[in-house]
């Protein structure tokens, strides 16, 4: 389950060793409600919730709500504390944040005005204020537009379009979003669950709400409900790793060890952190599988955790490798001398090694995975350190970016475009546009990047921009994606003959393309033949 980090997402030591995150760690505080209407108090927490997601998607590292609350508690402050400028700086320094976004909002019941400013912690300078005004039903559009303008303040070279930010939440009903936020901030767990259940009823595809609901079920030890809720989070969602880790624990506690092993294995393929690999090994052990290689990998990643040595000792004794098991128990006791369970295991192993406990030795070699066995069981890690996970993911992205910089421009552009297509297929428009823009910066003649931007402009409602990017792509090289963008735009504009021509060109390139065949059928149903 989630645990707030004992260290901030990027510690001072880590930043000193790797300066790349410097200037990218951002704390967004809840905005102050300056209106007289208490029924909009929930919007205070909605601002950092949306902005954190946009900042993460834009390549920054936003400090999570959980880490913010942990830091407030560490400073002896209540969760709803409204810090002064001095206490804001203190809180930011406690979290190693480089910048803080602060703000306020007011509403007359019909429209909302949102103001925000960026405080640079290094220079202690406040940037000029940014303001956004929208009708209340367009609250999400307003927050996303404001987030885009703030990102541009931090990084004036940021090239992703504002409309792409706005499109990120275009399909999310405001009522579902409100219930999600209330599900985060209500004091009573029952009220929180009720709001989150309503959020996913209103939008069954709302991954963040499913994740929050699954976490609450987990806290309530409703493990089957937790596993079912967490299973609703798509593997392509930014919260997929968190959901899979908790789903692995929930499945483990219900005795569904195959599903637990699968869930931990999924996380390990993305972020092979020691606690994840350990848990994958524990689940495998419960299935009578040899988990020694997994426990050894966990030790290689973190040799100072005594539990990993203890688990490896149990795995080695199942192999009847008594000397190896004794060695690992010894390492466990060096790190945690008062570990009574490890002490007892060492005594048992010493007896087996002396040859005076053959019967015990035989039982040790076969009974470790039996949950009814009187012997010790492997130790699972129950805490998901989200800050460590997100920092690890950020550093992996930075390393990949550095590797790409060594490639020739055309190859670098192709790699960016390929990643962009993957993000686009998963519905992550903002992340996809970043990759396509990077591709064009490396090589402006990459037709796939232009075609990708055309699809993003189309999905975000910018028909003129979509047409321009598609035409630029086709000028560089004929490709199906650009033809289909133009076909859909023409069909929407009731230009059936032009749409048919684009579909025909697409089918010449890929005769079995499903999207092109679907468009041909749509045109034929309207009496337009496709050559």
N, C-alpha and C positions, 0 to 999 in steps of 0.2 A: 504494500500500500504506500501511497505517497508519504514522504517525510520531508519537511523543510530542511534545506541544506544547513549543515553546521558551519559551512563557509558559503559566502555569496557565490553566485553563478560563475564569476570569474574572479578568483582570488588575486590579491596583490602579487603573490608569488608567481602565479600562473601568468599574469600580465607582464611581469618583469621578464619571465623566460620567453614569452611569445607576445610581442607587442601588437600583433595584428588586431586583437579585439579592441584596442584602445580607441576611444572615441565612438564605440559602437554599443556600449552597455547603457541602456536607457531605463529609467524608472518613470512610470506614468502613475501619478497619484489620482485618487478619486476627485472629480470636479465638485466644486461647491455650488449648492443650490441657492441662487440669489433671488429666486421668485418666492412668492408668498403661498405657493401651492404645494403642500406636503405630498400630494399624490404623485409628484414627479421626483421624489427623493431617490427612487430606485435608479434614476438615470445617472446619479453620481458615480456608481460603480460601472455603469455601462460604458463610460468613456474609456477608462483604461482597458476594459475587456476587449473592445473593438480595436483600439489603437495598438495594443500589444500584439494582436494577430497581424495587423497590417505591418507593424515594424519588423516582426519576425520574417514575414514574407518578403519584405524589402531588403533583407540581408543584415538587419541589425539584431541585437540580442536584447529583447525586452525582459525586464525582471518580472517574474510571475507574481500573481496575487498572493500565493501561498508564501513566497519568500518575503514579500512586503509585510504581510501579517506577522511572520516569524520575527522579522527585524523589529517591528514595533513592540512585540512582546519582549524581545531581548532588551529593548531600551526601557521597559517598564511602562509602555504606553498602550492605551486601549485600541482595539481594531478600528473604531470610528474616529480616532484622533485626527483633528485638523491641524496640521503642523504650521507653525510660523516659518518665516524664511530661514531663521537660524536652525530650527529643528528639522526643516526639510534638508538643509545641507548636512546636518548630522546624520539623518537617516540615509541619505544618498552615500555619504562616506562610509557608513556601516556596511552598505551593500556594494561598495566599490563602483557605484554608478558614475558614468562620465557626464551624463545629462539627466535633467529631471523635467518632465512636462507637467505643468500645473495649469489649472484653469477653473472656469466657472460657467454657469449657464443660468438662463432665466426664461420663463415661459409665461405667456398670457392665456394659456389654455388652447390657443390655436397655432401659434408659431413658437419656435425656440431659437434663442440666440446663444451661441457657444463661443466662448473666448478661451484662448490657450496661449501659453508662453513657454519658451524653453529656457531653462536655467543651466548654464554651463558651469559645472562644478569646479573645473580647473581654474577658470578665470573669474568665477563668481559673477558672471555677466548675464543679465536677462536679455534675451532676444526680443525684437519688436513683437507685439501681440498679433495674433491671427484670429479672425472672427468669421463665423459662418452662421447664416440665418436660413432656416428652412421651416416649412410647415411641419407640425408635429408628426403626421403620418410618414414623413420622410426623414425621421430622426437618423436612421442608419446611413442614409445618403449623406446627411450633414456631417456625421462623425467621420465617415470615410473620406469625404472631401477635405475635412480639417486635417486628418491624418496625412493625406497626400501633401498638403501645403507645409506641414511641419517637417515631413521627410525632406522636402525640397529646401527647407531652411537649413537642415543639418547637412545635406549633400546637394548643393545646387546642380551638380552634374547628373542627378538621378533622372533617368529618361523614361520611366514607365508612365503611361498616360493616366491622368486623373480619372478618366472614365473607367479604367481597369480597376482602380481602387473601389469606385462606387459599385461596379458590377459584382464585386466579391460577395456582397450580401443581398444582391438584387432579388433573389428568390426566397429570402428568409422572411416569413410573416412577422411583423412587429409584435403581434400578440405573443408569438412563440418566444421571441427574444426577450420580451418583458418578463414572461414567466421563468425563463432561464436565469435572468439576472436576479429575480426575487428568490429563485431556488438557491442562489449562492449566498444571499445576504440575510435571509430570514434567520432568526435565532433558533426557533424550534425545529428539530430535525423532521418532525412529521409535516410541518408546513413546507419545508424545503422539498421534501419528496413529492408532496402534492403539486407544487408549482412545476417541478421538473417533469413529472408525469404528464401534466397538461402541456408543457412545451413539446414533448415528443408526440403527444396526440395531435397537436396542431401542425407539427411538421415531423413526420416519421423519419425523415432523412437528416435530422438535426444532430450531427455527430457530437458536438460539444455537450449538448444536453444529455445524450445517452451516456457519455463519459462521466459527467457529473452525477447522473442518477446511479450509474453502476458503482461509483465510489461511495455514495451514501448507503446503498444496499450493502456494500462490503463492510463499511463501518458498523452497520447494524447486524453484521454476521448473517445476513441473508445471502449466502454465497451462491445458491443456484440462481436467484434473481439477479445478483451482481454479474455472474458469468453471462447470462442471457442478454442483459443490457449492454455490457461491454462488447459483446459479439456484434452489436449493431454498428459499431464504429468501423468504417471501411478501412482497409489496410492502406489505402492511399491518403487517408486523412492525416494532417499534421499531428493529431493526438493518438495515432494508431499504436505507437510504441508504448505509451503510458497505458492505453486500454489493454493491450495484449499482456503487459506485465501483471496488471491487476487481475485480468481474466485467468492468467496462469495460476495465480495464488488462489482465486476463488475455485477454480477447477480442482486444484490440489487439495483444498480443504473439504471438498465433497467427495474425494477419492477418485476423481476422474483423472488419473495420472497420464493417460495418453494425450488428452486435451491440454493438460498442464504442460507437458513436455513440448507439444506442438507450439503452444503460445510462447513459451520462453525461447524456443528455437527460432521463432519468427523474429523476436526482438534481437536475439544474438546475431542473426545474419545482418542486421542493420547497424547495431551498436554492440559489439562484443565486449561489454563491460563485465567485470568479474562476478558481480552479484547475479547477473542474468545467466552466465554460463554455469555458475554454481547451482542455480535453481533448476536449470535444464538437467544437470546431473542428478540432483535429488529426485526429480520426477522419474528419470530413467531408472534410478536405483529401486524405486518402489515397484517398478515393473520387472525386477530381477535382471536388469541390463547392467553391463559393465560400464560404470560411469567414471572409472579412474582417469581416462584421458580428459574428460571434461573438468574434473576437479583439479587436475594438473594444470590445465589452461587457466583456471581461476587463480591458482597459486602464482603462476607466471605473471599474471596481471597485477595481483596484489599479494605478495608473499608475507605480508604482516598481518593478515587476517587469520586468527587461530581456527576459525570454523572451517576454513577450506582445508587446512591440514588435517583436522579431525575427520572431515568427510572423506578425504583421500585415504586416511588410515582404515576406515570402514570398508572402502572399496577394495583396498589391497588385501585385507584379511579375507574378503570373500574369494579372492584369487588364491588364498592360502599362502600369501606372501607375508609371513609373520615379521621377518626382519624389516621389510619396507613399512609395514603398518606401525611397528614400534618406532621407527624413525620419524614418521609423520606425527604420531602422538607426542613424541618428544618435542617436536617443533611447536606443536600446539601448546604444550605446557611451558615452553620457554616464553611464549607470548602471553599466556594466561595461566600463571602458576597455580591459581586457586580453582581451576576447572575440575570439579569433583568427578564429573562424568568421564573426563579424559583420564584422570588419575585411576579410576576404576578400570577403564579399558586397558590402560597400560599394565596394571597388575594381571589382568586376565591374559594379555598377550605374553607377558613374561612367563606365566605359568605354562602357556601353550608352547613357548619356545624351549622351555626346559624339558619338554617331553613328558611332563607329569600330568598333563591335562588333555590327553588326546581326544577324549569325548567332547570336552568343551571346544577344543580347536575345530573339530568336525562340525559342531553346531554353528560356530562362528563363520565357517566357510560357506554355510548354506542359508543361514537364517536372517541375514541382515535386512533383507527386503521385506520380511514378513512383519506387517504392522502389528501383529499380535505377539511378536517375539519380545521376550523380557530384556533383550539386549538393546543397546543404544541405537538410535536412528540418525540418519544424516540430517544436518541442520540446514533449514531453508532460510533465505534472506527475505524478510517481510517488507522491507522498505524500498520504495521507488524514489530515488533521489533525482527529482526532475531537473534540478539545476545542473547536476553533474551530467545527466543525459543530454540536456540541451547544449551544454558547453562542449561535450564530446562531439555532438553532431555538428556544431558550429566549427569546431577545429578541423573535423574531417572535410567539411566544405572548403575551408581555407586551404587545406593541403591539396585538395583536388584542383582548386583554382590555381595554385602555384604550379602544379604539374602541367596544367593546360597552357600556362604562360610560356612553357618551353617548346610548345608545338609551333610549326609554321602557321601563319595566319589562316590559311584555308582549312587546315586540319583543326585548328582551334575553333573556328566558326562552325565547322561541321559537328564538333563535339557539343558546343553550346546548343546548337539547333536540335540535335538529337535529344538532349535533356529537356529542352523546351517542349518538344513534341510529347514526351512522356508526361510532363506536368499538364500539358493541355488535355491529353487524353484522360487524365485523372480529375479534370475540372478545376485545376489550380491556375487560374488565369494570371494572377499577379506574378507568381513564381515563373510561369511560362514566359510572360513578356520580358522579365528580367533576362532570361536566357537568350531569347531572340534578339533583344537589344545588344547584349554582349556579343552575340554572333555577328551582327552587322557592324559593330565597332571593330571587330577583328577583320572582317571581310565583307564589305558592303555589297558584294555580288553573290551572296549566298541566297539562292532563291527559296530554300526551305524556310529560312528565317522570315523573309517577306510573306510567304504563304502562311506561316504561323501567326504573324501579326495580323494578317487579313482575317483569320478566323477569330482572333481575340477581339478585333474591332467589330466584327459581325456580332459576336455574342454580347458585347457590351453596348450594342445599339448604335454604333457609329458607322452607318452605311457608307458614307462618303470615304471615311478612312479605310474601311474594309475594301472598297472597290479600288482605291489607289494602291494599296499594298498588294492586292491580287494582280493588278495590271503590271506593277513593277516586277513581281515574281515571274510572270509569264514572259516579260521582256527578256529576262535572264535565261530562263529555261522552261519549256513546257512541263507542267506538273498537274496532277489530278486535283490536289487540294485547292489550288488557286482557281482552276476552272469551276470547281464546285461552289466555291464562295460566290463567284460571279453568277453562277446559275441560280443559286438561292436568292441572291439579291434581285436578279431579274424576275424571278418567279414572284417574289414578294411585291415587286413593282408592276406585276401583270404584264411584263414584257416576255410573253411566252416564246416567241420566235427566237429571241436572243438567248433565253434560258436553254432552249432546245439545242442551240448551237454549242453552248458551253458543255452541256451534258454529252453531246456527241463527241466533242474533243476529248473529254475525260474518258469516255468508253474506248476510244481509239488507243489511249495510253494504257488503260487497265480494263479490259472487257468484262471482268467479273467483279469490279468494284461495287460493293453492296450499296454504298451511298448514291453512286451514280445510277445504278439500276432502280433504286427507290425514287429518285428524282424523275427518271424516264417514265416510270409508272404514273407518278403524280401528274406529269405533263400530259400523258396520253389520256388520263381520266378527264382532263379538261379539253380534250379534242385537239391537242397539239402533238403532231408526230415528230419524232426525233430522228434526224437523218442518220 
